[in-house]
Amino acid sequence: MTLDLTDDETQVLVQHLKHAIDNDPYPLSPRLLRLKAILAKLRPEPIHEPLPPPKVYAPPPAARGQKAAGPADGRDGYAATGAGDCAEIAAKKEGHPSAISGLAT
């Protein structure tokens, strides 16, 4: 069965179908699935190109015989456990006199 509709008639029919689909309280009902199929025949969705594969970001491999930079245990030599320790470590790095006497500010 072929319908010979003008562009205006097709536009009105598409608007009514979209309104019926959008405002129906049962989006998975068989009636609504039929209306969606009719709408797809009147105004097919554009075909999208597939997305390119995601890029893989990995660190460069280490050269043979070389170790990674930094200490072997992965620490920088300071073991800060609280906010006071952080201030004390920063004062030690700068040579602050309060850090020498043990009174961190």
Steps between C-alpha positions, in 0.01 A plus 500: 500500500642833396384833632545800278535776756617853441786636705256695718284195564806293586621770738163513680488120528857489637416769757193308619693174524781666698248661734321167555832321563644764734187537714408134540535368859599151376807542279541125434138421414437311173290789372785743550750265338281493190479880495880522529537261206264715291691813596828333399354428156388860455816666633787252524779589740826604334771236503795606712858401423656272761729664751873451455667258741617662825862610519723307734723714716781303660835608639795426273677176581821528702821428312667169575732512797365829635295537814210737542584841651455547874564293810442126479228507768311786328524743793662842504662456841230682699224315679233760576210375710307816585465873436760585767751263343452664159574844640806363680630333186450819299687699766787249495527528124522878525733497800250680723635555857177385670543157343844467654372571849203264447231773515322493168264792435 
